[in-house]
Amino acid sequence: MGIEVRPLTGNEIAAALDDLAALRITVFAAYPYLYDGDAAYEADYLTEYAAAPDAVLVAAFDGARIVGAATAAPMMHQKAEFREPFEARGIDTARLFYFGESVLLPEYRGHGIGHAFFDQREAQAVACGANAACFAAVVRADDHPAKPQDYSPLDAFWARRGYTVVPDLTTELAWKEHGGEAERVNLMQYWMRQW
């Protein structure tokens, strides 16, 4: 595959926001997120993200087309829902990087792009003085009716990257799911790696 994976910052992020919004809506429609996104919400969310100092968007390009992307920014610039569980434990969010979405079209998976996403986000975290990185993974019941038979969780991949579940460190985030009438609160479990 002739895929180029590279970090975007500053104005480059702003220029890629429409592509990232479309990717988020497409990829997160599937299990386990089941997210029913819309362009207006995405524009607000992503504009706020792009404005965070030291934010990075790692993009995978197939030619000029963005086929995958992963985001990261200092935790201290994230929404309260993401920061507060750490602050309540006395964890310094000024030295912590938050890895947001990692979205990749299905036909591009299994070619090392996920590793490149982590490599480049971790490099940005280190460059900004962070001593740890974290992300929040949606929690679903094993018998969830929307779970595909061939679903393969990413837990083993994350563990190979050095991330571990932080026991009892969770947050909640609401979003509208496909087939739902209103937003529903979802539990998110934190994973973290220190260096």
N, C-alpha and C positions, 0 to 999 in steps of 0.2 A: 504494500500500500504506500502510495506517495503522500503521506499525511505529514504536515508540518504542525508542530505544537510549539506555541510561543506565548510569552506573557504580554498582556496589554496593560497599560497604565494610563492614568490621566485622560486626555482627550480621546485616546484610542478606545478606552472603555466606553465612553459616551457614544462613539460611532458604531459600536457593536451591540448596543443594548436591544435594538429591535430583533436582531438574530438570536440573542440570548433569551429574550422573552418567548419567541416562537419555539425554541428548543425546550425551555422549561415546560411550556404548555403541552408539547408533544410527549416528552419523556415522562413527565410526572403524571400524565393521565393513566399510566400503567401502575400495576401493583408494585410496591406497597404504598405509594403515595395516593393514587386515585384522585389526584388533584384536578378540579374543574376550573382551570384558570381563564382569565380574560385579559385582553390587551390593556385596559385601563388600570387594573390592579398591578399588572406587571410593570407598566411605565412608572407608577409611583414607587413601587418597591425597588426597582432597579436604579432609578435616578437617585434615590436615597443612598443605596449601596455605593454607587459610583462616586458619590461626593465624599465618602469616608477617606480620610488621609491614609496613605499607604495601601489602599485597596489594590488588588490585582485580579485581573481576569485572564486565566490561562485558556487560550482558544486552540482548538484543533481545526486546521484548515485542509480541505480537499480542494486544491486550487484556490479560488477566491471565496469558496463557500465554507462557512463555519458549520461543522458537523458535530461539534462537541465543545463544552466549556466547563470550567470549574472556577469558583470564586474564593477569595480569601481576603480578610481584612482584620485589623486589630480588634480584639474582643471589646475593648473599651469604647469602641464606636458602634457597637451593635445595639439592637433594641433591648429594652429592659428585660423582656422575657428570656433572652439568651444570657445576659450578664448576671442577673440576680442569683441564679442557683450557685454560681461560683463565688460571688461576693458574700453570700450567706455562709459559705464555708471558709471565708478568709483567704480565698485564692486571688492573687493580684492579677486583675484583668489587664493591667498595663503591660504585662510580660506574656500575655496569652494571645495567640492568633486563632481566629474562628474561620474554619473552612465551611463555606456555605454549600450551595448546590454543586454537584458534579453530574453533568448531563451529557450523554453521548448517544447518538442514534444507534439502534441495535445492530445494524449491518457493519458498524465500525468497532464493535466490541471484540475483545480477545486478541488485540494486536499491540498491547503495551501502552496504549494511550492513557489508561487509568493511572499507571505508574508515572508517566510523564506529568500528569496533572498533579499528583502528590509531590513529585520531585520539585516542580517549579513553585508550587505554593509554599512548600517547606523552605525553599531558598529565599523567598520573599519574607517569610516569617523571621528567619535567621538574620537577614539583612536589616530588618526593622528592630532587632534586639529582643525578639521573643525567645523565651526558653521552653515553650510548650505550644502545641497546637491541639485543637479539638474540633469535633463536629457532632451534630445531633442526628441520630437515625430514627426514623419513625418506627414505632412499636406496633405490630399487628399480631393478633392471635394466630396460632399455627393452623387453626381450622377456619380462618377467614374465608367466606364464600367467594371472594374475588381472587383468591390466591391461585395462580396458574399451576397446573400439575408439574410443569417443567421449571418452576421458579427455583433459582439458586441464590441463596442469600450471600451477601458480600462480607460476612463476618470473617471468614478465613483470609480473604484478601486484605482486609483492614489489619488483622492480627499480624500477617506477614510484613506489613508496613511498620509494625511496632506500636500500633494503637491498641488500647485495651479499654474495655467497658469500665466506667467509673461507677462503682456500686452506689445506688440510691441518688445518683446525680442525673436528674431529668428536668425537662421543661415541658410546657404545653403550648401548642400553637393551633390556632383555628384556621381552617380553610374549607371551602365548599368542595365536596366530593361529587363525582359523576353520579347522577341519579338523585342527589340530595336537593332539598329545597333551600337550605340555609347552611351557613358555616357550622362546622362541627369541630370540637376541640379534640386534638390528637396528642398522644403522649410521645415525647421524643427522648431517646436515651443518649447520653453523652458518652463519647469515646475520646481518649486523650493520649497523646504521646509527649513525653518530656525529653529534652536533650541537654 
